[in-house]
Amino acid sequence: MKTSREGIRTERSAFGFFQPLEKRRRFFPRIGNLPRLASATVVIFLSNLALCLGGNWDGDNPAGNFSYHNNWYSNSQPTWGSGNTHYFSYRNNASQTSLYYDYGSWVACLDFIYESTFGAGLPLDGNGNGINVYGKLENQGSYSQTINIPISMKTSSAQINPVNGNLTFNNYVYNNSNWINVWGNNGKTLALYGVLSDAGGLAVKENSTVILANDNTFSGGIWVEKGTVRLQTHTNAVGTGSVNVGTNATLDINYGAVHVRGVALTLYNGKVSKTVTGSTYWDGAFTNYNSSTVSVSAGNFIIISNMSLNSGTLVFSNVFNSGMNGGTMTGSGNLIKQGLGAFFLFPGTHSGNIDLYQGEIRQFTGTMPGSGILTMSTATTYR
């Protein structure tokens, strides 16, 4: 039987009083400066707070199994559920080199957060089961984190946020017909190397880079409002919905000689960049509004379908031959051609101005309306 002192020590350990120093630093700032409350209220408050901390990872075991009690605060299993947030706070045992999801079924949580105090980048492996997230999955720490288990985003306000550190997913991410919003304004990367699936879409809200690299089946489309979306590896990485690129945002075409799945691409003051050698064919329609840019510094970028310059100005800069390979050019917006490569033009009803600053424009069969103005700089060619 424990002595009364031992009993008190055990009881207080649940509240962090006899935890290691770094745990106490994690605990006490959350309960400091308590208002003057009735003693019963304080007890209830502390009890609820201890339950909250019980859902936090402190990583005491050399193995990172989720089912091991001493990997969690208070050495007890957390309560999973759509309203509960789980923080990965510490890796107290330096021998812990990976996390392992070994539960026998899927579980749910509200938020899944790597905190700034989690002092290592550890892969999260598993047995095939995964986690349903009803809020956000976020990396607040500076270490890159890799998730190798399936994740299902269950809410219309879903977020996956590489706030201060990179996030990599190598398994399925299900959007469940929801838009996944990506926040993080520090230039970090969300790499989706697994399949992004279901009817929802992807929206980049701040200055993050999102990499899409698999045979994706999501159909809600892409909105690059800020930051960058990079397409690479698989020609179907773009999904099956339309792609929209807004102000100060970039779609990076990181392919060689391939045909990209034929989805519509629309620029709203946005940018398309290509820095990889080889001829990349965009098989969908291309539309521009306002002032946008296509910058091809390596290889070729070729639009197979119609090219609509609906308003504003499109600056098309290419070192090697690029432009159109089918369809027609339409709209009343202006085209500025820069770079030493040739721009292939398939004429249609385009009525805006064309400024040929560098290189040449090669017009294929057909005639252009007479309403626009063609301006040519010295040493340029239009043929």
C-alpha positions as CSV (number, residue, x, y, z in Angstrom):
1,M,0.0,0.0,0.0
2,K,1.2,3.5,-0.9
3,T,2.0,5.9,1.9
4,S,-0.1,9.1,2.1
5,R,2.9,11.0,0.7
6,E,3.3,8.6,-2.2
7,G,-0.5,8.9,-2.8
8,I,-0.3,12.7,-2.9
9,R,2.7,12.5,-5.3
10,T,0.9,10.1,-7.6
11,E,-2.2,12.3,-7.6
12,R,-0.3,15.5,-8.3
13,S,1.6,13.9,-11.1
14,A,-1.6,13.9,-13.1
15,F,-1.5,17.7,-12.9
16,G,2.1,18.1,-13.9
17,F,3.6,19.0,-10.5
18,F,6.1,16.1,-10.5
19,Q,6.5,15.8,-14.3
20,P,9.9,16.5,-15.9
21,L,10.8,20.2,-16.2
22,E,10.0,20.6,-19.8
23,K,6.5,19.1,-19.2
24,R,6.0,21.6,-16.4
25,R,6.9,24.4,-18.6
26,R,4.4,23.2,-21.1
27,F,1.7,22.9,-18.3
28,F,2.0,25.8,-16.0
29,P,1.7,28.7,-18.6
30,R,-1.7,27.4,-19.4
31,I,-2.9,27.6,-15.8
32,G,-1.0,30.7,-14.6
33,N,-2.7,33.7,-13.2
34,L,-5.9,32.0,-12.3
35,P,-8.7,34.3,-11.3
36,R,-10.0,34.0,-7.7
37,L,-12.5,31.2,-8.0
38,A,-14.2,29.0,-5.5
39,S,-12.1,26.0,-4.6
40,A,-14.5,23.5,-6.2
41,T,-14.4,25.5,-9.5
42,V,-10.6,25.4,-9.5
43,V,-10.7,21.6,-8.9
44,I,-13.1,21.1,-11.8
45,F,-11.0,23.4,-14.0
46,L,-7.8,21.6,-13.2
47,S,-9.4,18.2,-13.8
48,N,-10.6,19.2,-17.2
49,L,-7.3,20.6,-18.1
50,A,-5.5,17.4,-17.1
51,L,-7.9,15.5,-19.3
52,C,-7.0,17.9,-22.2
53,L,-3.3,17.4,-21.6
54,G,-3.9,13.7,-21.5
55,G,-4.5,13.9,-25.3
56,N,-1.0,15.3,-25.9
57,W,2.0,13.3,-27.1
58,D,5.1,13.5,-24.9
59,G,7.0,10.5,-26.4
60,D,8.5,8.8,-23.3
61,N,8.8,5.4,-25.0
62,P,11.7,4.5,-27.3
63,A,9.1,3.1,-29.7
64,G,6.5,5.6,-31.1
65,N,3.5,3.3,-31.0
66,F,0.2,5.1,-30.5
67,S,-1.1,2.3,-28.3
68,Y,1.8,2.7,-25.7
69,H,0.3,4.6,-22.8
70,N,3.6,6.3,-21.8
71,N,3.8,8.1,-25.1
72,W,0.9,10.3,-23.9
73,Y,0.5,12.7,-21.1
74,S,-0.5,11.1,-17.8
75,N,0.6,7.8,-19.2
76,S,-2.9,7.0,-20.4
77,Q,-4.6,6.7,-23.8
78,P,-6.1,9.9,-25.2
79,T,-9.8,10.3,-25.9
80,W,-10.3,10.4,-29.6
81,G,-13.3,12.0,-31.2
82,S,-14.4,14.7,-33.6
83,G,-14.3,17.4,-30.9
84,N,-10.9,16.5,-29.4
85,T,-7.6,18.1,-30.5
86,H,-4.3,16.2,-30.2
87,Y,-1.0,18.0,-29.9
88,F,2.3,16.4,-30.6
89,S,4.3,18.4,-28.0
90,Y,7.5,16.5,-27.1
91,R,9.7,13.6,-28.0
92,N,11.2,13.0,-24.5
93,N,12.9,9.8,-25.5
94,A,15.6,10.5,-28.0
95,S,15.6,6.9,-29.2
96,Q,12.1,7.5,-30.7
97,T,12.9,7.8,-34.4
98,S,9.3,7.3,-35.8
99,L,5.7,7.3,-34.9
100,Y,3.6,4.3,-35.5
101,Y,-0.2,4.2,-35.8
102,D,-1.1,0.7,-34.5
103,Y,-4.7,1.1,-33.5
104,G,-7.0,-1.6,-35.0
105,S,-9.4,0.9,-36.6
106,W,-9.7,4.5,-37.8
107,V,-10.0,7.2,-35.1
108,A,-11.3,10.8,-35.3
109,C,-10.0,14.1,-34.0
110,L,-10.8,17.8,-34.3
111,D,-7.2,19.1,-34.9
112,F,-3.9,17.2,-35.3
113,I,-1.1,19.6,-34.5
114,Y,2.7,19.3,-34.4
115,E,3.7,22.0,-31.9
116,S,6.9,24.1,-32.0
117,T,8.2,22.2,-29.0
118,F,8.2,18.9,-30.9
119,G,11.9,18.7,-31.5
120,A,12.3,16.2,-34.3
121,G,11.0,15.3,-37.8
122,L,9.6,11.8,-37.4
123,P,7.7,9.8,-40.1
124,L,4.3,8.7,-39.0
125,D,3.9,5.1,-40.2
126,G,1.0,2.7,-39.7
127,N,-0.8,-0.6,-40.2
128,G,-3.2,0.6,-42.9
129,N,-5.7,2.4,-40.7
130,G,-5.9,6.2,-40.6
131,I,-7.3,9.3,-38.9
132,N,-10.5,11.3,-39.7
133,V,-9.7,15.0,-39.1
134,Y,-12.7,17.3,-38.5
135,G,-10.7,20.5,-38.3
136,K,-7.1,21.0,-39.3
137,L,-3.8,19.2,-39.6
138,E,-1.0,21.7,-38.9
139,N,2.8,21.8,-38.5
140,Q,3.7,24.7,-36.2
141,G,7.2,23.5,-35.6
142,S,10.3,24.0,-37.8
143,Y,11.0,20.3,-38.4
144,S,9.6,18.7,-41.5
145,Q,7.0,16.0,-40.8
146,T,6.1,13.0,-43.0
147,I,2.7,11.2,-42.8
148,N,2.6,7.8,-44.3
149,I,-1.0,6.8,-43.2
150,P,-4.2,7.7,-44.9
151,I,-5.9,10.9,-43.8
152,S,-9.6,11.8,-44.3
153,M,-10.6,15.5,-44.0
154,K,-14.2,15.5,-42.8
155,T,-15.3,19.2,-42.7
156,S,-16.2,21.9,-45.1
157,S,-13.6,24.1,-43.4
158,A,-10.8,21.6,-43.7
159,Q,-7.2,22.8,-43.4
160,I,-3.7,21.3,-44.0
161,N,-1.2,23.9,-42.9
162,P,2.6,23.9,-43.3
163,V,2.8,27.0,-41.0
164,N,6.5,26.8,-39.9
165,G,7.6,23.5,-41.2
166,N,7.0,21.3,-44.3
167,L,4.4,18.5,-44.4
168,T,4.7,15.5,-46.7
169,F,1.9,12.9,-47.3
170,N,2.7,9.6,-48.9
171,N,-0.7,8.0,-48.6
172,Y,-4.2,8.8,-49.6
173,V,-5.8,12.1,-48.6
174,Y,-9.6,12.0,-48.8
175,N,-11.4,15.4,-49.0
176,N,-14.9,13.9,-48.7
177,S,-16.3,16.5,-51.1
178,N,-14.8,19.3,-49.1
179,W,-12.3,22.0,-50.1
180,I,-9.0,21.6,-48.4
181,N,-7.6,25.1,-47.5
182,V,-3.8,25.5,-47.2
183,W,-2.6,28.2,-44.8
184,G,0.9,29.1,-44.0
185,N,2.7,32.3,-44.9
186,N,6.4,31.3,-44.4
187,G,7.1,29.7,-47.8
188,K,6.9,26.1,-46.5
189,T,5.9,23.1,-48.6
190,L,2.9,20.8,-48.5
191,A,3.9,17.8,-50.6
192,L,1.0,15.5,-51.6
193,Y,2.8,12.5,-53.0
194,G,-0.1,10.2,-52.2
195,V,-3.4,10.3,-54.1
196,L,-5.7,13.3,-53.4
197,S,-9.2,11.8,-53.8
198,D,-13.0,12.6,-53.8
199,A,-15.1,15.4,-55.1
200,G,-13.7,18.4,-53.2
201,G,-11.0,20.9,-54.3
202,L,-7.8,22.4,-53.1
203,A,-7.2,26.1,-52.3
204,V,-3.8,27.7,-51.4
205,K,-4.6,30.7,-49.2
206,E,-1.1,32.0,-48.3
207,N,2.5,31.9,-49.4
208,S,3.0,28.1,-49.3
209,T,4.0,25.7,-52.0
210,V,1.8,22.7,-52.7
211,I,3.2,19.8,-54.7
212,L,0.8,17.5,-56.5
213,A,2.6,14.4,-57.9
214,N,0.3,11.4,-58.1
215,D,-2.6,10.0,-60.2
216,N,-5.1,12.3,-58.4
217,T,-8.8,11.8,-58.7
218,F,-10.1,14.8,-56.9
219,S,-12.6,16.7,-59.0
220,G,-13.4,20.0,-57.3
221,G,-10.6,21.9,-58.9
222,I,-7.7,24.0,-57.7
223,W,-7.6,27.7,-56.6
224,V,-4.1,29.1,-56.2
225,E,-5.1,32.3,-54.4
226,K,-1.5,32.9,-53.1
227,G,1.7,30.9,-53.1
228,T,2.4,28.1,-55.6
229,V,1.0,24.8,-56.8
230,R,3.6,22.6,-58.5
231,L,2.5,19.8,-60.8
232,Q,5.0,17.1,-61.4
233,T,5.7,13.3,-61.9
234,H,2.2,12.2,-63.0
235,T,0.3,13.8,-65.8
236,N,-3.0,13.4,-63.9
237,A,-1.7,15.2,-60.8
238,V,-3.9,18.2,-61.6
239,G,-7.1,16.2,-60.8
240,T,-10.1,16.5,-63.0
241,G,-11.4,19.9,-62.1
242,S,-10.4,23.4,-63.4
243,V,-7.3,25.3,-62.3
244,N,-7.5,29.0,-61.3
245,V,-4.5,31.1,-60.5
246,G,-5.0,34.5,-58.8
247,T,-3.0,37.6,-58.0
248,N,0.6,36.9,-56.9
249,A,0.1,33.2,-57.3
250,T,1.9,30.7,-59.5
251,L,1.2,27.4,-61.2
252,D,4.5,25.7,-61.7
253,I,4.6,23.2,-64.5
254,N,7.4,20.9,-63.4
255,Y,7.2,18.4,-66.3
256,G,9.3,17.3,-69.2
257,A,7.8,15.9,-72.4
258,V,4.3,15.0,-71.4
259,H,0.6,15.8,-72.1
260,V,-1.1,17.1,-69.0
261,R,-4.7,16.0,-68.3
262,G,-7.0,18.3,-70.3
263,V,-8.6,20.6,-67.7
264,A,-9.3,24.3,-68.1
265,L,-6.6,26.8,-66.9
266,T,-7.7,30.3,-66.0
267,L,-5.4,33.2,-64.9
268,Y,-6.7,36.1,-62.9
269,N,-3.5,38.2,-62.6
270,G,-1.7,34.9,-62.0
271,K,1.4,33.3,-63.4
272,V,2.4,30.0,-65.1
273,S,6.1,29.0,-64.9
274,K,8.1,26.2,-66.5
275,T,11.7,25.7,-65.7
276,V,12.2,22.1,-66.8
277,T,13.4,20.9,-70.2
278,G,11.1,19.0,-72.6
279,S,7.8,19.9,-74.4
280,T,4.9,20.0,-72.0
281,Y,1.4,20.1,-73.6
282,W,-1.5,21.6,-71.7
283,D,-4.5,19.7,-73.3
284,G,-7.2,21.9,-71.8
285,A,-8.4,25.4,-72.6
286,F,-6.4,28.5,-71.5
287,T,-8.1,31.7,-70.4
288,N,-6.7,35.0,-69.2
289,Y,-8.2,37.9,-67.3
290,N,-6.5,41.1,-66.2
291,S,-2.6,41.1,-66.2
292,S,-1.0,37.7,-66.1
293,T,2.3,36.0,-67.1
294,V,3.4,32.8,-68.7
295,S,7.2,32.4,-68.2
296,V,8.9,29.5,-69.9
297,S,12.6,29.6,-69.1
298,A,13.3,25.9,-70.2
299,G,11.7,23.5,-72.6
300,N,8.4,24.3,-74.3
301,F,4.9,25.0,-73.0
302,I,2.2,24.3,-75.6
303,I,-1.5,24.9,-75.4
304,I,-3.6,22.3,-77.4
305,S,-7.0,23.9,-77.1
306,N,-8.4,27.4,-77.4
307,M,-6.5,30.4,-76.0
308,S,-8.9,33.1,-74.8
309,L,-7.5,36.5,-73.9
310,N,-10.7,37.9,-72.4
311,S,-9.4,41.1,-70.8
312,G,-6.2,42.8,-69.7
313,T,-2.8,41.8,-70.9
314,L,-1.0,38.4,-71.1
315,V,2.8,38.5,-71.1
316,F,4.1,35.4,-72.7
317,S,7.9,35.0,-72.3
318,N,9.6,32.0,-73.7
319,V,13.3,31.1,-74.5
320,F,12.3,28.2,-76.7
321,N,9.4,27.6,-79.1
322,S,6.0,27.7,-77.3
323,G,2.4,28.9,-77.7
324,M,-0.5,27.1,-79.4
325,N,-0.8,23.8,-81.2
326,G,-4.6,23.8,-82.0
327,G,-7.7,25.7,-81.2
328,T,-8.0,29.4,-81.9
329,M,-7.0,32.7,-80.1
330,T,-10.1,34.7,-79.1
331,G,-11.0,37.6,-76.8
332,S,-10.2,41.4,-76.7
333,G,-7.2,41.3,-74.3
334,N,-3.7,42.1,-75.3
335,L,-0.7,39.9,-75.9
336,I,2.9,40.9,-75.2
337,K,5.5,38.4,-76.6
338,Q,8.9,38.4,-74.8
339,G,11.9,36.0,-75.0
340,L,13.9,34.8,-78.0
341,G,11.8,31.8,-78.8
342,A,8.9,31.6,-81.3
343,F,5.3,31.9,-80.3
344,F,2.9,29.7,-82.3
345,L,-0.4,31.4,-83.0
346,F,-3.6,29.9,-84.3
347,P,-5.8,32.8,-85.4
348,G,-9.4,33.2,-84.5
349,T,-11.5,36.2,-83.4
350,H,-8.9,37.8,-81.2
351,S,-9.3,41.6,-81.5
352,G,-6.8,42.9,-79.0
353,N,-3.3,44.3,-79.6
354,I,-0.2,42.3,-80.0
355,D,3.2,43.7,-78.9
356,L,6.1,41.6,-80.3
357,Y,9.1,42.7,-78.1
358,Q,11.5,39.8,-78.7
359,G,11.8,36.7,-80.8
360,E,9.1,35.9,-83.4
361,I,5.4,35.0,-83.8
362,R,4.5,32.2,-86.3
363,Q,1.0,32.5,-87.4
364,F,-0.6,29.3,-88.7
365,T,-3.4,29.1,-91.3
366,G,-6.1,31.7,-91.0
367,T,-6.5,35.4,-90.7
368,M,-6.6,37.8,-87.8
369,P,-9.3,40.5,-87.5
370,G,-8.2,44.0,-88.4
371,S,-9.3,45.7,-85.2
372,G,-6.1,45.1,-83.1
373,I,-2.7,46.8,-83.5
374,L,0.5,44.8,-84.1
375,T,3.6,46.5,-82.8
376,M,7.1,45.0,-83.6
377,S,10.4,45.9,-82.0
378,T,13.7,45.8,-83.8
379,A,15.0,42.4,-84.8
380,T,11.7,40.6,-84.3
381,T,9.8,38.6,-86.9
382,Y,6.1,37.9,-87.6
383,R,5.5,35.3,-90.2
